[in-house]
Amino acid sequence: MNLLLVDDDAVFRDAFVRWMHFKGHHVTAVSSGAEAISQCEKHDFDIAVFDLNMPGMSGLELLQRVRSLSTIEVVILTGQGTIESAVSAMKLGAFGYLTKPCAMGDLEERCLAALEHRQLQLDRKAPKPVPLRRRPALTMIGNSPSMREVVRLIHRIAPTDKPVLIQGASGTGKEVVARAVQQNSDLSDQPFVTINCAALPDLLVESELFGHQKGAFTGATTDKPGLFEIADGGTLFIDEIGELPLALQPKLLRVLEDGSMRRIGGHQERIVRVRIIVATNRDLAAEVQAGNFREDLYYRINVLSIHLPPLCQRTGDIDRLVDHFLPHPWTIEASAREALNRFDWPGNVRQLSNVLQRATVLADANMITLDDLPAEIAGRASAVRSEVHETARPRFNINDQDNESIALDDISKAHVLDVLAKENGNKASAARKLGIHRRKLYRLLERYQSNDNSAQMTS
Ligand SMILES: Nc1ncnc2c1ncn2[C@@H]1O[C@H](COP(=O)(O)OP(=O)(O)OP(=O)(O)O)[C@@H](O)[C@H]1O
């Protein structure tokens, strides 16, 4: 047990510290309320024992302040004449009290009971353990020279504990590579936690990454550990690092340098051991030049980097990916295969996968023909728009003036998805065209996706 003793009686303090050390416990002993508060801000104690009658800060005030700082359980020591105030202390949340003089063994026993109580409380609050599901085996398709080089780098980089920077355009497979690094590292059976900085508002990114103390801001109704604490001992994948707010970058730099961090609104310094993998589709060096990304952080994360080539530069891989994505017993006509090989795939592997999924819905007899491919891929002259679908589109024409029952939300959804399709699924340029921030686009897409999912569940 890690215990804090607060008592101005030096003789009692020394005796109790000696007894507890002899019994194998760790005790920090101080003589005043002010020292106790400062210790609680710096360390996590399981139990506190303190005398109610101390000069300076009263025992009751100390109890209130200590309980607001941590989940510590408090045992009160009191003289015969002050049992009433000990009872008030219990009403304020103290675990128990003992009257002085008391035997050291009795006090130790009371502390052990408080420890057991605390453990039960913490267990009750802790999220129920989620049954471990076996992670699906990772498949990374590619045997082109550029992808063989990527695989070689993954094997080189994975066993180190250094940060990894993965760069590449949208849909090239940055998350696939991040998982491959983790699965080939010594941390493969430890947590793999992910966060996408572009999908969250700034304050939420900070609170997700670093956690917060209860009351740190409006809505922070409980203490919450951040992803760094959750990933402790494992790997944290920070996607779209280029979107990390400038104000937060020094905090990330600090964790990268010495593993230290604090929750928002917290005073306690925590140390975490987390392997960090970051990804971006931005040119981070250019972002540094433009003043959007800190140079020191850039050098810290750019120790080991992997650059993913666009799909159109992976000779032979389109055929391999087609065979991988097509479910059994589907096949593809030679002319359709040629068309897929001719196309330049601005949305990369994700776009190819989406096009094949769509084709299997449209085609008959388990065979994909040229007719089942979007016009601009099949090379038909009437090509009007790309067919990248991230979520289902509403089935109406947004120019249909007669349809007065169409909700405004549906019109905006159709417009957003149309622009996204025209930009071949590139969210950054779609957001620019729509005149909205990229994070807003991510939020909209998530909302459409979850609406679609719940519609599917209720239909
Ligand atoms: N080499 C590959 N083999 C098999 N599937 C792949 C490969 N690369 C990407 N994919 C698939 O393509 C899709 C997009 O991949 P991923 O999410 O890793 O891309 P990304 O570069 O992280 O995209 P974004 O920048 O938009 O976040 C996923 O469904 C992924 O499984």
The ligand as a Tripos MOL2 file, in Angstrom:
@<TRIPOS>MOLECULE
LIG
   31    33     1     0     0
SMALL
NO_CHARGES

@<TRIPOS>ATOM
      1 N1         -1.8720   -2.7270  -49.8250 N.pl3     1 LIG1
      2 C1         -3.1570   -2.9300  -49.5170 C.ar      1 LIG1
      3 N2         -3.6890   -4.1590  -49.5290 N.ar      1 LIG1
      4 C2         -4.9870   -4.3850  -49.2420 C.ar      1 LIG1
      5 N3         -5.8550   -3.4070  -48.9110 N.ar      1 LIG1
      6 C3         -5.3940   -2.1510  -48.8520 C.ar      1 LIG1
      7 C4         -4.0320   -1.8430  -49.1460 C.ar      1 LIG1
      8 N4         -3.8600   -0.5120  -49.0290 N.ar      1 LIG1
      9 C5         -5.0450   -0.0120  -48.6580 C.ar      1 LIG1
     10 N5         -5.9680   -0.9810  -48.5460 N.ar      1 LIG1
     11 C6         -7.3960   -0.8010  -48.2060 C.3       1 LIG1
     12 O1         -7.7890    0.4700  -48.7460 O.3       1 LIG1
     13 C7         -8.5870    1.2120  -47.8210 C.3       1 LIG1
     14 C8         -7.8880    2.5090  -47.4620 C.3       1 LIG1
     15 O2         -6.7050    2.2290  -46.7070 O.3       1 LIG1
     16 P1         -6.2360    3.1450  -45.4780 P.3       1 LIG1
     17 O3         -7.4010    3.5810  -44.6540 O.co2     1 LIG1
     18 O4         -5.1260    2.4560  -44.8000 O.co2     1 LIG1
     19 O5         -5.7080    4.4070  -46.3190 O.3       1 LIG1
     20 P2         -5.1540    5.7920  -45.7570 P.3       1 LIG1
     21 O6         -3.9700    6.1430  -46.5960 O.co2     1 LIG1
     22 O7         -4.9430    5.6950  -44.2870 O.co2     1 LIG1
     23 O8         -6.3660    6.7660  -46.0940 O.3       1 LIG1
     24 P3         -6.7050    8.2220  -45.4600 P.3       1 LIG1
     25 O9         -5.5180    9.1150  -45.7290 O.co2     1 LIG1
     26 O10        -7.9080    8.6820  -46.2390 O.co2     1 LIG1
     27 O11        -6.9630    8.0040  -44.0020 O.co2     1 LIG1
     28 C9         -8.7880    0.2820  -46.6270 C.3       1 LIG1
     29 O12        -9.9880   -0.3910  -46.8000 O.3       1 LIG1
     30 C10        -7.6220   -0.6750  -46.7000 C.3       1 LIG1
     31 O13        -7.9230   -1.9230  -46.1270 O.3       1 LIG1
@<TRIPOS>BOND
     1     1     2 1
     2     2     3 ar
     3     2     7 ar
     4     3     4 ar
     5     4     5 ar
     6     5     6 ar
     7     6     7 ar
     8     6    10 ar
     9     7     8 ar
    10     8     9 ar
    11     9    10 ar
    12    10    11 1
    13    11    12 1
    14    11    30 1
    15    12    13 1
    16    13    14 1
    17    13    28 1
    18    14    15 1
    19    15    16 1
    20    16    17 2
    21    16    18 1
    22    16    19 1
    23    19    20 1
    24    20    21 2
    25    20    22 1
    26    20    23 1
    27    23    24 1
    28    24    25 2
    29    24    26 1
    30    24    27 1
    31    28    29 1
    32    28    30 1
    33    30    31 1
@<TRIPOS>SUBSTRUCTURE
     1 LIG1         1 GROUP 0 **** ****
